[in-house]
Amino acid sequence: MDNTISCICESLEEINEFRSILEFERFLRYISDLIKQGDLFEIPVEKSYAGFPEKWYKCSNCGEIWRLVYPDFPFKGLWIKVAN
């Protein structure tokens, strides 16, 4: 049985809110590591999510685009796929 992941997107899950700033900071480090490994790369934001600060990332393998919207109290941020 082969347990290898062919694309990082297979292990990424959407996050509808971060429970704390520490959780968000850990997630930023995780994304930074994925960029260093070449799994993701940052691309320009095409359409902002309700004016909150954000960054978009594209998968180097499958081309899926992910958006990371930063928390801005009371909004708790999110990590979701960008609808194509």
Secondary structure in CASP SS format (residue, H / E / C, confidence):
PFRMAT SS
TARGET T0000
AUTHOR 0000-0000-0000
METHOD secondary structure of the structure
MODEL  1
M C 1.00
D C 1.00
N C 1.00
T C 1.00
I C 1.00
S C 1.00
C C 1.00
I H 1.00
C H 1.00
E H 1.00
S C 1.00
L C 1.00
E C 1.00
E C 1.00
I E 1.00
N C 1.00
E C 1.00
F C 1.00
R C 1.00
S C 1.00
I H 1.00
L H 1.00
E H 1.00
F H 1.00
E H 1.00
R H 1.00
F H 1.00
L H 1.00
R H 1.00
Y H 1.00
I H 1.00
S H 1.00
D H 1.00
L H 1.00
I H 1.00
K H 1.00
Q C 1.00
G C 1.00
D C 1.00
L E 1.00
F E 1.00
E E 1.00
I E 1.00
P C 1.00
V C 1.00
E C 1.00
K C 1.00
S C 1.00
Y C 1.00
A C 1.00
G C 1.00
F C 1.00
P C 1.00
E E 1.00
K E 1.00
W E 1.00
Y E 1.00
K E 1.00
C E 1.00
S C 1.00
N C 1.00
C C 1.00
G C 1.00
E C 1.00
I E 1.00
W E 1.00
R E 1.00
L E 1.00
V E 1.00
Y C 1.00
P C 1.00
D E 1.00
F C 1.00
P C 1.00
F E 1.00
K C 1.00
G C 1.00
L E 1.00
W E 1.00
I E 1.00
K E 1.00
V C 1.00
A C 1.00
N C 1.00
END
